[in-house]
Amino acid sequence: MGPTPEDLLRQVFGYSEFRGRQREIIGHVAEGGHALVLMPTGGGKSLCYQIPALMSAGTTIVVSPLIALMRDQVEALTHNGVAAAVLNSSLDAETRRQTEQDLLDGRLDLLYVAPERLLRQSTLGLLARSRINLFAIDEAHCVSQWGHDFRPEYLKLGVLAERFPQVPRIALTATADERTRGEIIDRLLGEQAKVFVASFDRPNIRYSVGLKRNARQQLLSFIRRKHPGQSGIVYCFSRRKTEETAAWLAQQGIDAIAYHAGMESGDRQCAQDRFINEDGLVICATIAFGMGIDKPDVRFVAHLDLPKSIESYYQETGRAGRDGLPADAWMVYSLSDVVRIRQLLEQSSAGDDQKKLERERLEALLAYCEHARCRRPALLGYFGEAHPGDCGYCDNCQEPPETWDATEAARMALSCVYRTGQRFGAGHVVDVLTGKTTERIEQLGHDRLSTWAIGRETDRNTWHSVMRQLLAAGHLVPDPEGHGGLRLGPDCRDLLRGETTIEMRRDAVPSSRKSSTKKTVDIDTESPLWQALRQWRLETARSEEVPPYVIFHDATLAAIVESRPQSLDELATVSGVGEHKLARYGKAVIEALDSAENA
């Protein structure tokens, strides 16, 4: 009788208990069942196929879309004593030949393969001559042509069911709406597959959304106040902005670099390698960066521009705090962000159905941004998960925003857009509402309109807030020609007639009081024990040419500092210290602790 899942969890990975539905999924797959697993980033998806791979003879084939992800996972597995390898275009001929022979000889527990490589007839023939116990298809949402990370190769992975009908298949993803789930089942798994949906909540992430005032300065203040010297990702809309933001942060003393698809491949790889291997580096990137980054100690993800959908936002913010320690998802946006994304959507060459779907996804994100109560019900509700609210750990829970009945103001704004011809931007409409006299207004005769100065009792900032929230709700839409004008949306009629009401959040005024300096990460970074362990980990990682987190996660170091083990037996009880790592690093860890305590 082979080892139990519980034995493998403790002995190989160093954990004492499973999380959520992991044990149920492992049991189903180990018994030969197909499974679709939806689990948030950092939720432990990998264990759902890594443990079944070790429970029976043969090799598990893991289909993964990115070389960086394969490399990181194989390094982590080998450091836990697992026989794992990759088969992709990065290998030289001799290494590839040896890997293929190891597979044929049954010396591998897991083999990570890129979908392009897997689909070659030579690779399929190789697998047919090998003993395969499981196919694991990671990032399975890539199969969806309606999704945000579509990879055409994934559509062809149905060949696995045809060529290997007796081998169980497990598809895993962190983001998939109902439509994408159906596509995964139809194209990769078959109707008999069982669906396992874990909670999408990431309780260790603090979500915060604010308005742009001076975005760079806001970002700098956030980093200095909450995450000095810690790793983070800053997402920007354009390549140019990533470079400018990274350069500006560096001038302010923040260790920051840029990453985008327009860089030379060598420079791009160097930036990614630095981020993975160094502690405390901030990377400013476009959405080209992120999928497959298995770095657990990213303490924050910041957005300087609005993402294009709530799924993109959820996936990108999910790269923070994969180790379970507190992390921040911080974003600032503006009216111009909303206009820009809506214009790009309308100008795209996608079909009407695709545009409708993208509009719904954007509107879900905008509703989340403008939400005045706990953010978690608004975020998780999109993925079909109920949340009671009052999480106590988002910006709206910690500093509840004020709301107001904006029905009359909204009617004024909509009327003014209509009266001015539905071809001007928010700035001009606000000028008319507030009675501002400009040469342009006089030339156009807009100072003689019935809506001229009807909103002079309300300040300009409030009017811009009203315009933004009307645009977010779809009551206003941008000019599809891209000239910056605003038009009435198809759903504004009832509001314009006064037949429905609208409540808006009142934009917060920047506080003049000094912000709290409490960090979100509950680690005493000044502790001599923490510093000693971190230095030992860094030196060890450099000598082995692997990222520091492959040696031990921050969460494991923090647990070691808290428990202060005096022996290898005591160290073995710490979460994240498996048998292989105990034998490999245990003595050095105890010595590092002793040296720090006696210094």
QUIVENZI-V347644 format. One record per residue. RES is the residue in one letter. SS is DSSP state (@ for helix, = for strand, . for the rest). PHI is phi as a letter, one per 30 degrees, with the letter a starting at -180 (* if undefined). NEAR is the number of other C-alpha atoms within 10 Angstrom. Layout:
res->RES ss->SS phi->PHI near->NEAR
res->RES ss->SS phi->PHI near->NEAR
This chain:
res->M ss->. phi->* near->5
res->G ss->. phi->d near->9
res->P ss->. phi->d near->13
res->T ss->. phi->d near->13
res->P ss->@ phi->e near->20
res->E ss->@ phi->d near->15
res->D ss->@ phi->d near->15
res->L ss->@ phi->d near->18
res->L ss->@ phi->e near->20
res->R ss->@ phi->d near->20
res->Q ss->@ phi->d near->21
res->V ss->@ phi->c near->22
res->F ss->@ phi->c near->24
res->G ss->. phi->i near->23
res->Y ss->. phi->c near->18
res->S ss->. phi->c near->16
res->E ss->. phi->a near->13
res->F ss->. phi->d near->15
res->R ss->. phi->c near->10
res->G ss->. phi->h near->14
res->R ss->. phi->c near->17
res->Q ss->@ phi->e near->22
res->R ss->@ phi->d near->16
res->E ss->@ phi->d near->13
res->I ss->@ phi->d near->24
res->I ss->@ phi->e near->21
res->G ss->@ phi->d near->16
res->H ss->@ phi->d near->16
res->V ss->@ phi->d near->21
res->A ss->@ phi->d near->22
res->E ss->. phi->d near->10
res->G ss->. phi->j near->15
res->G ss->. phi->d near->19
res->H ss->. phi->d near->27
res->A ss->= phi->b near->24
res->L ss->= phi->c near->23
res->V ss->= phi->c near->24
res->L ss->= phi->c near->24
res->M ss->. phi->b near->23
res->P ss->. phi->d near->22
res->T ss->. phi->e near->25
res->G ss->. phi->i near->19
res->G ss->. phi->d near->22
res->G ss->. phi->j near->16
res->K ss->. phi->d near->22
res->S ss->. phi->e near->15
res->L ss->@ phi->d near->18
res->C ss->@ phi->d near->23
res->Y ss->@ phi->c near->27
res->Q ss->@ phi->d near->21
res->I ss->@ phi->d near->26
res->P ss->@ phi->e near->24
res->A ss->@ phi->d near->25
res->L ss->@ phi->c near->24
res->M ss->@ phi->d near->18
res->S ss->. phi->b near->16
res->A ss->. phi->d near->15
res->G ss->. phi->j near->21
res->T ss->= phi->b near->25
res->T ss->= phi->c near->27
res->I ss->= phi->c near->24
res->V ss->= phi->c near->26
res->V ss->= phi->d near->24
res->S ss->. phi->b near->21
res->P ss->. phi->d near->23
res->L ss->. phi->b near->16
res->I ss->@ phi->d near->17
res->A ss->@ phi->d near->17
res->L ss->@ phi->d near->17
res->M ss->@ phi->d near->26
res->R ss->@ phi->e near->17
res->D ss->@ phi->d near->19
res->Q ss->@ phi->d near->20
res->V ss->@ phi->d near->20
res->E ss->@ phi->d near->17
res->A ss->@ phi->d near->21
res->L ss->@ phi->d near->20
res->T ss->@ phi->d near->14
res->H ss->. phi->d near->20
res->N ss->. phi->c near->22
res->G ss->. phi->i near->16
res->V ss->. phi->c near->19
res->A ss->. phi->d near->17
res->A ss->= phi->b near->22
res->A ss->= phi->a near->24
res->V ss->= phi->c near->24
res->L ss->= phi->b near->20
res->N ss->. phi->a near->18
res->S ss->. phi->d near->13
res->S ss->. phi->d near->11
res->L ss->. phi->d near->12
res->D ss->. phi->d near->9
res->A ss->@ phi->e near->10
res->E ss->@ phi->d near->9
res->T ss->@ phi->d near->13
res->R ss->@ phi->d near->17
res->R ss->@ phi->d near->13
res->Q ss->@ phi->d near->11
res->T ss->@ phi->d near->20
res->E ss->@ phi->d near->21
res->Q ss->@ phi->d near->15
res->D ss->@ phi->d near->16
res->L ss->@ phi->d near->24
res->L ss->@ phi->d near->19
res->D ss->. phi->d near->13
res->G ss->. phi->i near->15
res->R ss->. phi->c near->15
res->L ss->. phi->c near->23
res->D ss->. phi->d near->25
res->L ss->= phi->b near->28
res->L ss->= phi->b near->22
res->Y ss->= phi->c near->25
res->V ss->= phi->b near->24
res->A ss->. phi->d near->19
res->P ss->@ phi->e near->22
res->E ss->@ phi->d near->18
res->R ss->@ phi->d near->16
res->L ss->@ phi->d near->23
res->L ss->. phi->d near->17
res->R ss->. phi->d near->11
res->Q ss->@ phi->d near->10
res->S ss->@ phi->d near->11
res->T ss->@ phi->d near->16
res->L ss->@ phi->d near->17
res->G ss->@ phi->d near->12
res->L ss->@ phi->d near->16
res->L ss->@ phi->d near->19
res->A ss->@ phi->d near->13
res->R ss->. phi->c near->12
res->S ss->. phi->c near->18
res->R ss->. phi->c near->17
res->I ss->= phi->c near->23
res->N ss->= phi->c near->23
res->L ss->= phi->a near->28
res->F ss->= phi->c near->24
res->A ss->= phi->c near->25
res->I ss->= phi->c near->27
res->D ss->. phi->d near->21
res->E ss->. phi->h near->21
res->A ss->@ phi->d near->31
res->H ss->@ phi->d near->27
res->C ss->@ phi->d near->23
res->V ss->@ phi->d near->23
res->S ss->. phi->d near->22
res->Q ss->. phi->d near->16
res->W ss->. phi->c near->16
res->G ss->. phi->c near->20
res->H ss->. phi->c near->16
res->D ss->. phi->b near->15
res->F ss->. phi->e near->15
res->R ss->. phi->b near->16
res->P ss->@ phi->e near->14
res->E ss->@ phi->d near->16
res->Y ss->@ phi->d near->24
res->L ss->@ phi->d near->18
res->K ss->@ phi->c near->14
res->L ss->@ phi->d near->20
res->G ss->@ phi->d near->14
res->V ss->@ phi->d near->14
res->L ss->@ phi->d near->19
res->A ss->@ phi->d near->17
res->E ss->@ phi->d near->9
res->R ss->@ phi->d near->13
res->F ss->. phi->b near->16
res->P ss->. phi->d near->10
res->Q ss->. phi->d near->14
res->V ss->. phi->c near->17
res->P ss->. phi->d near->24
res->R ss->= phi->b near->28
res->I ss->= phi->b near->25
res->A ss->= phi->c near->26
res->L ss->= phi->b near->23
res->T ss->= phi->a near->20
res->A ss->. phi->c near->23
res->T ss->. phi->b near->22
res->A ss->. phi->a near->23
res->D ss->. phi->d near->14
res->E ss->@ phi->e near->9
res->R ss->@ phi->d near->11
res->T ss->@ phi->d near->19
res->R ss->@ phi->e near->20
res->G ss->@ phi->d near->15
res->E ss->@ phi->d near->20
res->I ss->@ phi->d near->23
res->I ss->@ phi->d near->20
res->D ss->@ phi->d near->13
res->R ss->@ phi->c near->18
res->L ss->@ phi->c near->26
res->L ss->@ phi->c near->23
res->G ss->. phi->j near->17
res->E ss->. phi->d near->11
res->Q ss->. phi->d near->10
res->A ss->. phi->d near->18
res->K ss->= phi->c near->18
res->V ss->= phi->c near->16
res->F ss->= phi->c near->16
res->V ss->= phi->c near->15
res->A ss->. phi->d near->18
res->S ss->. phi->d near->18
res->F ss->. phi->d near->23
res->D ss->. phi->d near->19
res->R ss->. phi->c near->22
res->P ss->. phi->d near->17
res->N ss->. phi->d near->18
res->I ss->= phi->c near->25
res->R ss->= phi->c near->21
res->Y ss->= phi->d near->22
res->S ss->= phi->b near->17
res->V ss->= phi->b near->20
res->G ss->= phi->b near->17
res->L ss->= phi->c near->16
res->K ss->. phi->d near->18
res->R ss->. phi->b near->12
res->N ss->. phi->b near->9
res->A ss->@ phi->e near->18
res->R ss->@ phi->d near->14
res->Q ss->@ phi->d near->12
res->Q ss->@ phi->d near->16
res->L ss->@ phi->d near->21
res->L ss->@ phi->d near->17
res->S ss->@ phi->d near->14
res->F ss->@ phi->d near->17
res->I ss->@ phi->d near->20
res->R ss->@ phi->d near->15
res->R ss->@ phi->d near->15
res->K ss->@ phi->c near->19
res->H ss->. phi->b near->22
res->P ss->. phi->d near->15
res->G ss->. phi->i near->14
res->Q ss->. phi->c near->19
res->S ss->. phi->d near->25
res->G ss->= phi->a near->28
res->I ss->= phi->c near->28
res->V ss->= phi->c near->24
res->Y ss->= phi->c near->28
res->C ss->. phi->b near->22
res->F ss->. phi->d near->17
res->S ss->. phi->c near->13
res->R ss->@ phi->d near->19
res->R ss->@ phi->e near->14
res->K ss->@ phi->d near->17
res->T ss->@ phi->d near->23
res->E ss->@ phi->d near->19
res->E ss->@ phi->d near->14
res->T ss->@ phi->d near->23
res->A ss->@ phi->d near->22
res->A ss->@ phi->d near->17
res->W ss->@ phi->d near->15
res->L ss->@ phi->d near->20
res->A ss->@ phi->d near->14
res->Q ss->@ phi->d near->11
res->Q ss->. phi->d near->11
res->G ss->. phi->j near->10
res->I ss->. phi->c near->20
res->D ss->. phi->d near->18
res->A ss->= phi->b near->24
res->I ss->= phi->b near->23
res->A ss->= phi->c near->25
res->Y ss->= phi->a near->24
res->H ss->. phi->a near->22
res->A ss->. phi->d near->13
res->G ss->. phi->d near->11
res->M ss->. phi->d near->13
res->E ss->. phi->e near->10
res->S ss->@ phi->e near->11
res->G ss->@ phi->d near->9
res->D ss->@ phi->d near->14
res->R ss->@ phi->d near->17
res->Q ss->@ phi->d near->14
res->C ss->@ phi->d near->13
res->A ss->@ phi->d near->17
res->Q ss->@ phi->d near->19
res->D ss->@ phi->d near->14
res->R ss->@ phi->d near->15
res->F ss->@ phi->d near->23
res->I ss->@ phi->d near->23
res->N ss->@ phi->c near->19
res->E ss->. phi->c near->16
res->D ss->. phi->d near->19
res->G ss->. phi->i near->19
res->L ss->. phi->c near->20
res->V ss->= phi->c near->27
res->I ss->= phi->c near->26
res->C ss->= phi->c near->30
res->A ss->= phi->b near->27
res->T ss->. phi->d near->22
res->I ss->. phi->d near->19
res->A ss->. phi->d near->12
res->F ss->. phi->c near->18
res->G ss->. phi->k near->18
res->M ss->. phi->d near->16
res->G ss->. phi->j near->19
res->I ss->. phi->d near->17
res->D ss->. phi->c near->22
res->K ss->. phi->c near->24
res->P ss->. phi->d near->22
res->D ss->. phi->c near->26
res->V ss->. phi->d near->27
res->R ss->. phi->d near->26
res->F ss->= phi->a near->28
res->V ss->= phi->b near->26
res->A ss->= phi->c near->24
res->H ss->= phi->c near->25
res->L ss->. phi->c near->24
res->D ss->. phi->b near->20
res->L ss->. phi->d near->25
res->P ss->. phi->d near->24
res->K ss->. phi->d near->24
res->S ss->. phi->a near->19
res->I ss->@ phi->d near->24
res->E ss->@ phi->d near->23
res->S ss->@ phi->d near->19
res->Y ss->@ phi->d near->17
res->Y ss->@ phi->d near->20
res->Q ss->@ phi->d near->16
res->E ss->@ phi->d near->22
res->T ss->@ phi->d near->25
res->G ss->. phi->d near->26
res->R ss->. phi->d near->28
res->A ss->. phi->c near->31
res->G ss->. phi->i near->27
res->R ss->. phi->d near->25
res->D ss->. phi->d near->23
res->G ss->. phi->i near->17
res->L ss->. phi->d near->21
res->P ss->. phi->e near->22
res->A ss->= phi->b near->31
res->D ss->= phi->c near->26
res->A ss->= phi->c near->25
res->W ss->= phi->c near->21
res->M ss->= phi->b near->26
res->V ss->= phi->b near->21
res->Y ss->= phi->a near->19
res->S ss->. phi->b near->18
res->L ss->@ phi->e near->19
res->S ss->@ phi->d near->15
res->D ss->@ phi->d near->19
res->V ss->@ phi->d near->23
res->V ss->@ phi->d near->24
res->R ss->@ phi->d near->15
res->I ss->@ phi->d near->18
res->R ss->@ phi->d near->24
res->Q ss->@ phi->d near->19
res->L ss->@ phi->d near->13
res->L ss->@ phi->d near->19
res->E ss->@ phi->d near->20
res->Q ss->@ phi->d near->13
res->S ss->. phi->d near->10
res->S ss->. phi->d near->10
res->A ss->. phi->d near->12
res->G ss->. phi->d near->8
res->D ss->@ phi->d near->10
res->D ss->@ phi->d near->10
res->Q ss->@ phi->d near->16
res->K ss->@ phi->d near->16
res->K ss->@ phi->d near->14
res->L ss->@ phi->d near->13
res->E ss->@ phi->d near->22
res->R ss->@ phi->d near->19
res->E ss->@ phi->d near->14
res->R ss->@ phi->d near->18
res->L ss->@ phi->d near->24
res->E ss->@ phi->d near->21
res->A ss->@ phi->d near->20
res->L ss->@ phi->d near->25
res->L ss->@ phi->d near->23
res->A ss->@ phi->d near->17
res->Y ss->@ phi->d near->22
res->C ss->@ phi->d near->23
res->E ss->@ phi->d near->19
res->H ss->. phi->e near->19
res->A ss->. phi->c near->20
res->R ss->. phi->c near->21
res->C ss->. phi->e near->23
res->R ss->@ phi->d near->27
res->R ss->@ phi->d near->26
res->P ss->@ phi->d near->20
res->A ss->@ phi->d near->21
res->L ss->@ phi->d near->26
res->L ss->@ phi->d near->18
res->G ss->@ phi->d near->14
res->Y ss->. phi->d near->16
res->F ss->. phi->c near->16
res->G ss->. phi->i near->13
res->E ss->. phi->c near->16
res->A ss->. phi->d near->16
res->H ss->. phi->b near->17
res->P ss->. phi->d near->8
res->G ss->. phi->i near->13
res->D ss->. phi->h near->15
res->C ss->. phi->d near->16
res->G ss->. phi->i near->14
res->Y ss->. phi->b near->18
res->C ss->. phi->b near->22
res->D ss->@ phi->d near->19
res->N ss->@ phi->d near->21
res->C ss->@ phi->d near->17
res->Q ss->@ phi->d near->12
res->E ss->. phi->b near->12
res->P ss->. phi->e near->14
res->P ss->. phi->d near->15
res->E ss->. phi->d near->13
res->T ss->= phi->c near->14
res->W ss->= phi->b near->10
res->D ss->= phi->d near->13
res->A ss->. phi->c near->16
res->T ss->@ phi->e near->19
res->E ss->@ phi->d near->13
res->A ss->@ phi->d near->18
res->A ss->@ phi->d near->25
res->R ss->@ phi->d near->20
res->M ss->@ phi->e near->18
res->A ss->@ phi->d near->27
res->L ss->@ phi->d near->25
res->S ss->@ phi->d near->19
res->C ss->@ phi->d near->23
res->V ss->@ phi->e near->27
res->Y ss->@ phi->d near->17
res->R ss->@ phi->d near->15
res->T ss->. phi->d near->19
res->G ss->. phi->j near->11
res->Q ss->. phi->h near->20
res->R ss->. phi->b near->17
res->F ss->. phi->c near->18
res->G ss->. phi->d near->19
res->A ss->@ phi->d near->22
res->G ss->@ phi->e near->14
res->H ss->@ phi->d near->20
res->V ss->@ phi->d near->30
res->V ss->@ phi->d near->26
res->D ss->@ phi->e near->21
res->V ss->@ phi->d near->28
res->L ss->@ phi->e near->27
res->T ss->@ phi->c near->20
res->G ss->. phi->i near->18
res->K ss->. phi->d near->14
res->T ss->. phi->c near->13
res->T ss->. phi->b near->13
res->E ss->@ phi->d near->8
res->R ss->@ phi->d near->11
res->I ss->@ phi->d near->19
res->E ss->@ phi->d near->11
res->Q ss->@ phi->d near->9
res->L ss->@ phi->d near->10
res->G ss->. phi->i near->12
res->H ss->@ phi->d near->22
res->D ss->@ phi->d near->20
res->R ss->@ phi->c near->12
res->L ss->. phi->d near->13
res->S ss->. phi->d near->13
res->T ss->. phi->c near->23
res->W ss->. phi->d near->23
res->A ss->. phi->i near->19
res->I ss->. phi->d near->17
res->G ss->. phi->c near->19
res->R ss->. phi->d near->16
res->E ss->. phi->d near->9
res->T ss->. phi->c near->13
res->D ss->. phi->d near->12
res->R ss->@ phi->d near->16
res->N ss->@ phi->e near->11
res->T ss->@ phi->d near->14
res->W ss->@ phi->d near->24
res->H ss->@ phi->d near->18
res->S ss->@ phi->d near->18
res->V ss->@ phi->d near->24
res->M ss->@ phi->d near->26
res->R ss->@ phi->d near->22
res->Q ss->@ phi->d near->23
res->L ss->@ phi->d near->21
res->L ss->@ phi->d near->23
res->A ss->@ phi->d near->24
res->A ss->. phi->d near->19
res->G ss->. phi->i near->19
res->H ss->. phi->d near->20
res->L ss->= phi->c near->24
res->V ss->= phi->b near->22
res->P ss->= phi->d near->26
res->D ss->. phi->e near->20
res->P ss->. phi->d near->16
res->E ss->. phi->d near->10
res->G ss->. phi->i near->15
res->H ss->. phi->c near->12
res->G ss->. phi->j near->16
res->G ss->. phi->d near->21
res->L ss->= phi->c near->25
res->R ss->= phi->b near->20
res->L ss->= phi->d near->21
res->G ss->. phi->d near->16
res->P ss->. phi->d near->10
res->D ss->. phi->c near->12
res->C ss->. phi->c near->18
res->R ss->@ phi->e near->15
res->D ss->@ phi->d near->11
res->L ss->@ phi->d near->17
res->L ss->@ phi->d near->20
res->R ss->. phi->d near->11
res->G ss->. phi->i near->13
res->E ss->. phi->d near->9
res->T ss->. phi->b near->11
res->T ss->. phi->c near->15
res->I ss->. phi->b near->16
res->E ss->= phi->c near->13
res->M ss->= phi->b near->19
res->R ss->= phi->d near->19
res->R ss->. phi->d near->17
res->D ss->. phi->d near->16
res->A ss->. phi->d near->12
res->V ss->. phi->d near->6
res->P ss->. phi->e near->7
res->S ss->. phi->d near->7
res->S ss->. phi->d near->6
res->R ss->. phi->d near->6
res->K ss->. phi->d near->6
res->S ss->. phi->d near->10
res->S ss->. phi->d near->8
res->T ss->. phi->c near->10
res->K ss->. phi->d near->10
res->K ss->. phi->d near->15
res->T ss->. phi->d near->18
res->V ss->. phi->c near->17
res->D ss->. phi->d near->11
res->I ss->. phi->b near->18
res->D ss->. phi->d near->13
res->T ss->. phi->d near->12
res->E ss->. phi->d near->8
res->S ss->. phi->d near->11
res->P ss->@ phi->e near->16
res->L ss->@ phi->d near->23
res->W ss->@ phi->d near->21
res->Q ss->@ phi->d near->17
res->A ss->@ phi->d near->19
res->L ss->@ phi->d near->24
res->R ss->@ phi->d near->20
res->Q ss->@ phi->d near->14
res->W ss->@ phi->d near->16
res->R ss->@ phi->d near->24
res->L ss->@ phi->d near->20
res->E ss->@ phi->d near->13
res->T ss->@ phi->d near->17
res->A ss->@ phi->d near->19
res->R ss->@ phi->d near->13
res->S ss->@ phi->d near->9
res->E ss->@ phi->c near->11
res->E ss->. phi->h near->10
res->V ss->. phi->b near->19
res->P ss->. phi->d near->24
res->P ss->@ phi->e near->25
res->Y ss->@ phi->d near->25
res->V ss->@ phi->d near->22
res->I ss->@ phi->d near->22
res->F ss->. phi->a near->20
res->H ss->. phi->d near->19
res->D ss->@ phi->e near->20
res->A ss->@ phi->d near->19
res->T ss->@ phi->d near->18
res->L ss->@ phi->d near->24
res->A ss->@ phi->d near->21
res->A ss->@ phi->d near->17
res->I ss->@ phi->d near->24
res->V ss->@ phi->d near->20
res->E ss->@ phi->d near->13
res->S ss->@ phi->d near->13
res->R ss->. phi->h near->17
res->P ss->. phi->d near->19
res->Q ss->. phi->c near->13
res->S ss->. phi->b near->13
res->L ss->@ phi->d near->15
res->D ss->@ phi->d near->11
res->E ss->@ phi->d near->12
res->L ss->@ phi->d near->22
res->A ss->. phi->d near->20
res->T ss->. phi->d near->17
res->V ss->. phi->d near->21
res->S ss->. phi->d near->18
res->G ss->. phi->j near->24
res->V ss->. phi->c near->27
res->G ss->. phi->d near->25
res->E ss->@ phi->d near->17
res->H ss->@ phi->d near->18
res->K ss->@ phi->d near->20
res->L ss->@ phi->d near->20
res->A ss->@ phi->d near->13
res->R ss->@ phi->d near->15
res->Y ss->@ phi->b near->16
res->G ss->@ phi->e near->19
res->K ss->@ phi->d near->13
res->A ss->@ phi->d near->16
res->V ss->@ phi->d near->23
res->I ss->@ phi->d near->19
res->E ss->@ phi->d near->14
res->A ss->@ phi->d near->19
res->L ss->@ phi->d near->22
res->D ss->@ phi->d near->16
res->S ss->@ phi->d near->13
res->A ss->@ phi->d near->16
res->E ss->@ phi->d near->12
res->N ss->@ phi->c near->6
res->A ss->. phi->d near->7
